[in-house]
Amino acid sequence: MSQNELERILASLGLSPEEVLPYGRECAKLDLDAGKRPRRGKLILTTAITPTKAGEGKTTTAIGLADGLYRIGKKALACLREPSMGPVFGLKGGGTGGGKERLLPEEEINLHFTGDIHALTSVNNLIAAMVDNEIFQDSPLDIDPESVVFPRALDMNDRSLRHIETCLGEKEGPRHFSSFVITAASELMAIFCLSRDIEDFLDRTENILVAKSRQGKDILVKDLDIREAIRKLIQKALLPNLVRTSHGTPAILHGGPFANIAHGTNSIIASDLSLRLADYVVTEAGFGSDLGMEKYLDIVSPIQGFSPDLVILVCSVRALKLHGGVAFENLQEKDCESLEKGIPNLLFHVQNARQYGLPVLVCINRFPTDDKTEIDCLSAILEEKGIPFSLCTSYEDGPEGALDLAQKTVAILEKNEKDFHPIVDDSMDVFEKIETIARKAYGADGVIYDEEVLKRLHAITEEERCFHVCISKTPTSLSDDPKRLNVPRHMLHVKDLRLFHGAGFLVPLTGSIVTMPGLPKVPLAKRMGR
């Protein structure tokens, strides 16, 4: 990004050079003082149907919509998550869009970027090291080594670190078991994206439970007396990052929690700042509406104090055909019958968003290989059911392919039909919250609990009863079984429970979710540069 290009982007957002901290030639950090402007923008949340390996193109669509809005003369920007390096080198690849809709500088964003995730990793591992040092030094905290629950973190997929044993030498202290999580799945990443400022981040971090004393007392991060050390590590990372799309539209990237484990969207700091700088802000939530969108609307919106004005629901013909029973290797064959069989999944997600009192615009993300007959079939079904939709070809055509999506977005927002209300609230008890999410967001017939989980739920404190419920579930099915596509009949099976005191999350774990992913047989790291 040339100096002239940076100046143009700053001018388009009403920012002065004094309000940015340049980070190399392509990126900049934004001064939080820029957020003192009044909040005026409309927030557009991009979500999707249940993800499949055929791809829906949610991030590409979000970038394309921002470009399309910018192209029709609107003061718009994209506000998105930072990619984690684990998926970049693993199976998913980068998180900067695709085709003619990308974020720049692409390689830097996908890898080290401005060091935010490294800073979080350092804070996490400082806490872990301090806990072990307290044990080694036999400090007055009198920590029971077998009670340590705080994991180490790494921004990489490495299944070998899911369960480890520390202090194997004779002079390092008592042996005990530990673990690693990928940084994007850490409690600190959730806190990073839920905090309003650095003091809020530090307060939440100090409330993290790390272990218990031999007398059974809770040991929190604040007991380690490292608040100021954490401040020094994290203060610059809390400044949002300014980049641009491949077509020159401003983009703010900040934070990146996984949605199957945490809440799956960029930081509140970035969203709040974006709505003070632009009239239209396009953001996204991870995976489908049952995961990222539900958590955005039931957790993030109440915390940040504002909610989306419109939901863009992304689908593709290819994905709907998979939900309709087509084998992946047969996707190129024209098959309107299977497409129609997959429609219930799309309709479920439309209703999912509407139950929150938000208008929904379906985006048919057209891939170059899609058959026109199938596109016409899907369009006819949506027209018959009275569901607003737009055909988007921005992957192939750039901003011009998103003009219809942009114009329909503006038209819906001008009607101001939003009547937002979460489906869970503080008046519900924990069981009612879990049951409501399972039935309304996942379409479950009910919830089954392992006996040990029931005991732990009945034993939680009054403070913990007020935590937000953040269910950990597979993204590839509405159920907790990743192989069950479309809209299956199911009971949600809660197998474990975690309490994140810093994030304020009560996390029921379903299925076989892991917080440290593994690499596939042929990682993408092997293919880079080919």
Secondary structure, DSSP 8 states (H G I E B T S, - for coil): --HHHHHHHHHHTT--GGGEEEETTTEEEE-GGGGGS----EEEEEEESS--TT---HHHHHHHHHHHHHHTT--EEEEE----HHHHHSSS--SSEETTEEEESHHHHHTTTTSHHHHHHHHHHHHHHHHHHHHHTT-TT-B-GGG----EEESS--GGGSSEEE--STTS-S-EEE-EEEGGGSHHHHHHHH-SSHHHHHHHHHT-EEEEBTTS-EEEGGGG--HHHHHHHHTTTTS-EEEEETTS-EEEE-----TTTS--S--HHHHHHHHHH-SEEEEE-SSSIIIIIHHIIIIIHHHHT---SEEEEEE-HHHHHHHTT--GGGTTS--HHHHHHHHHHHHHHHHHHHTTT--EEEEEE--TT--HHHHHHHHHHHHHTT--EEEE-HHHHGGGGGHHHHHHHHHHHHH-------S--TTS-HHHHHHHIIIIIH--S-EEE-HHHHHHHHH--HHHHTSEE--B--SS-SSS-TT--SS----EEEEEEEEETTTTEEEEEETT--SS----SS-GGGTTT-
